[in-house]
C-alpha cells in the first residue's frame, strides 16, 4: 500500500478578521499535487462542554438563542476558554457558575474533539460534572447571554434528540456518553 502525503503547505496568509470570539484567516496553500488553493480558517481559543448531572441523575440543559442558526437551541452548559481561565478545568468551573449556578465536587474529563474541522480549529473538551452544589458567589453571565435552565431524565433527553428538539452536536455526544455510561 502506498502512503499518501495529504499535508497542505501554507504559502501565504492574510488576516481577515480579529474578533472577541474568533479570528479569521485566508490561507493560500500548496496542495499535495503541487497546485495551489485557498482556505478560510476560523481560529478559536478552545471550549468546554459539560455533561452536568444532578444528584437524582438528571441532565442540566439550557435553552438559548443562537444567531448563526437563527433559532433557539437546547444545549449542555458550554463556553470558550479565555483570559479568565488558566486551564480547561477552570473554564468548566466558571461556566457552571455563570450559566447554571452550580459548583461541582467531581469533574472528569471525558474526551476532546474538533467541532467543525472543515473550517475551524476549535477544539472542545467534554467533561462530566457531578455532585453539584449551588454556588455561594454567582459570577455574572456574559453580556447578552439569556438562558433558560432546566433538567431532564435520560429517557426524556434521548427522546428530545429523536424528536429533533436537540440538534447540537456536543449535546448529542454528551447524552450518548451518558447513555453508554449507564449500561
Number of C-alpha atoms within 10 A of each C-alpha: 3 4 5 7 9 9 10 15 14 15 11 11 14 11 12 12 11 11 8 7 13 14 16 18 16 16 18 18 19 17 16 13 9 10 8 14 13 14 14 17 19 20 17 19 15 18 21 24 24 29 28 27 21 19 11 8 14 18 22 20 24 19 17 16 14 11 8 6 8 8 9 13 15 22 23 24 24 24 20 20 23 16 9 9 14 10 11 21 16 14 22 29 19 22 24 24 22 20 24 22 20 24 23 20 11 10 19 13 15 13 10 14 12 14 17 12 12 11 13 17 16 18 18 23 21 24 22 20 22 19 15 18 13 13 15 10 10 15 14 10 16 10 6 6 11 13 15 11 17 13 16 16 15 17 11 13 23 17 13 16 17 11 10 9 14 18 15 14 12 22 23 18 14 22 20 15 15 17 14 9 8 7 5
